[in-house]
């Protein structure tokens, strides 16, 4: 049985009628799918067999997803992506290089091949699979894979996380600013991770937005300056600025100076939750910032951006959105739990962000096309 979308874009009276019909349909569907006799019939009948098999496989993938994630973690920790980047190797040679028992390593190699991170060749050697090869284009991805060990620790008892009565979370401790604190050592750690994972996303944003049409662009919460560096390359004549917490701003200043960009990009320090944003920009960018904050601080940030922008200015928001077609598990399925463990923020839909923007004083909104909408969607708002 196919998947239908719930009716949500209809006049109020029609919407009420359609929602009643939809609720009845879902109840009927669930009773049918829960019937063992129907499941046996669907698995045998030629028309429904592919659907039944796909559903069973999908459920198994969800149930075993943790194992697959740990297989990827082991591949990253062992450096298998880099080891096999130059070409195929026999399992014995891989085991000797990694100083692991060959028979045990072979279990990992086959597991990684089953999820297309590696690929087994007919002669018994292993090389990178399609997904493993694609990982090489995003050097920040292995860092995120290793970082997820903190989230796995927090999800060891998901009920404790949901109740909120467990110990301090590992993810929350990693991001101290989520609790309103600033820590120099922690800032070095999380700023470095953000920088390594932001390069590819920055490219998607600069591909979608013509920053050359602006006079001055200010990246708020800009970390070590990876995004504003990308804007510098895309808009050579534009004046640029970065605003972040003092410890992070200091790191950005050193990094941008080392790149020779200190004359093009000014770095200013402060908290967008307590300090007014610097004036003078006709474009303010928020990259993966809004979803890190609860509604009240997020509204504070949007109002601060509105107050700081020139009258003809634009606010660019770039982040993954909940309920993105084709990538729904990314929103509530991943970020919902991650941000809960972080202790701040939540995934939001486009409609939710639109309502917040209107409340902050923005009246015009358009979405710029993104090459990877599951990873980042790009909204441009104006007063």
Secondary structure as the mmCIF struct_conf table of DSSP 4:
data_model
#
loop_
_struct_conf.conf_type_id
_struct_conf.id
_struct_conf.beg_label_comp_id
_struct_conf.beg_label_asym_id
_struct_conf.beg_label_seq_id
_struct_conf.end_label_comp_id
_struct_conf.end_label_asym_id
_struct_conf.end_label_seq_id
HELX_LH_PP_P HELX_LH_PP_P1 UNK A 5 UNK A 7
BEND BEND1 UNK A 9 UNK A 10
HELX_RH_AL_P HELX_RH_AL_P1 UNK A 12 UNK A 33
TURN_TY1_P TURN_TY1_P1 UNK A 34 UNK A 34
HELX_RH_AL_P HELX_RH_AL_P2 UNK A 36 UNK A 44
BEND BEND2 UNK A 45 UNK A 45
HELX_RH_AL_P HELX_RH_AL_P3 UNK A 46 UNK A 63
TURN_TY1_P TURN_TY1_P2 UNK A 64 UNK A 64
HELX_RH_AL_P HELX_RH_AL_P4 UNK A 65 UNK A 78
TURN_TY1_P TURN_TY1_P3 UNK A 79 UNK A 79
HELX_RH_AL_P HELX_RH_AL_P5 UNK A 80 UNK A 83
TURN_TY1_P TURN_TY1_P4 UNK A 84 UNK A 86
BEND BEND3 UNK A 87 UNK A 87
STRN STRN1 UNK A 89 UNK A 90
HELX_RH_AL_P HELX_RH_AL_P6 UNK A 91 UNK A 98
TURN_TY1_P TURN_TY1_P5 UNK A 99 UNK A 99
HELX_RH_AL_P HELX_RH_AL_P7 UNK A 102 UNK A 114
TURN_TY1_P TURN_TY1_P6 UNK A 115 UNK A 116
BEND BEND4 UNK A 117 UNK A 117
STRN STRN2 UNK A 118 UNK A 120
TURN_TY1_P TURN_TY1_P7 UNK A 122 UNK A 123
BEND BEND5 UNK A 124 UNK A 124
STRN STRN3 UNK A 125 UNK A 128
HELX_RH_AL_P HELX_RH_AL_P8 UNK A 130 UNK A 135
TURN_TY1_P TURN_TY1_P8 UNK A 136 UNK A 137
TURN_TY1_P TURN_TY1_P9 UNK A 139 UNK A 140
HELX_RH_AL_P HELX_RH_AL_P9 UNK A 141 UNK A 154
TURN_TY1_P TURN_TY1_P10 UNK A 155 UNK A 157
HELX_RH_AL_P HELX_RH_AL_P10 UNK A 158 UNK A 163
TURN_TY1_P TURN_TY1_P11 UNK A 164 UNK A 164
BEND BEND6 UNK A 166 UNK A 167
HELX_LH_PP_P HELX_LH_PP_P2 UNK A 168 UNK A 169
HELX_RH_AL_P HELX_RH_AL_P11 UNK A 170 UNK A 174
HELX_RH_3T_P HELX_RH_3T_P1 UNK A 176 UNK A 179
TURN_TY1_P TURN_TY1_P12 UNK A 180 UNK A 180
HELX_RH_AL_P HELX_RH_AL_P12 UNK A 184 UNK A 208
BEND BEND7 UNK A 209 UNK A 209
HELX_RH_3T_P HELX_RH_3T_P2 UNK A 211 UNK A 213
BEND BEND8 UNK A 215 UNK A 215
STRN STRN4 UNK A 216 UNK A 220
TURN_TY1_P TURN_TY1_P13 UNK A 221 UNK A 221
TURN_TY1_P TURN_TY1_P14 UNK A 223 UNK A 224
BEND BEND9 UNK A 225 UNK A 225
HELX_RH_AL_P HELX_RH_AL_P13 UNK A 226 UNK A 234
TURN_TY1_P TURN_TY1_P15 UNK A 236 UNK A 237
STRN STRN5 UNK A 239 UNK A 244
HELX_RH_AL_P HELX_RH_AL_P14 UNK A 246 UNK A 258
TURN_TY1_P TURN_TY1_P16 UNK A 259 UNK A 260
TURN_TY1_P TURN_TY1_P17 UNK A 262 UNK A 264
STRN STRN6 UNK A 265 UNK A 269
TURN_TY1_P TURN_TY1_P18 UNK A 272 UNK A 274
BEND BEND10 UNK A 275 UNK A 275
HELX_LH_PP_P HELX_LH_PP_P3 UNK A 276 UNK A 278
BEND BEND11 UNK A 279 UNK A 279
BEND BEND12 UNK A 282 UNK A 282
STRN STRN7 UNK A 283 UNK A 287
BEND BEND13 UNK A 288 UNK A 288
HELX_RH_3T_P HELX_RH_3T_P3 UNK A 290 UNK A 292
BEND BEND14 UNK A 293 UNK A 293
HELX_RH_AL_P HELX_RH_AL_P15 UNK A 295 UNK A 308
BEND BEND15 UNK A 309 UNK A 309
TURN_TY1_P TURN_TY1_P19 UNK A 311 UNK A 312
STRN STRN8 UNK A 314 UNK A 319
TURN_TY1_P TURN_TY1_P20 UNK A 322 UNK A 323
TURN_TY1_P TURN_TY1_P21 UNK A 325 UNK A 326
HELX_RH_AL_P HELX_RH_AL_P16 UNK A 328 UNK A 328
HELX_RH_PI_P HELX_RH_PI_P1 UNK A 329 UNK A 335
HELX_RH_AL_P HELX_RH_AL_P17 UNK A 336 UNK A 342
TURN_TY1_P TURN_TY1_P22 UNK A 343 UNK A 343
BEND BEND16 UNK A 344 UNK A 344
HELX_RH_AL_P HELX_RH_AL_P18 UNK A 350 UNK A 360
TURN_TY1_P TURN_TY1_P23 UNK A 361 UNK A 361
STRN STRN9 UNK A 364 UNK A 368
TURN_TY1_P TURN_TY1_P24 UNK A 371 UNK A 375
STRN STRN10 UNK A 377 UNK A 382
#
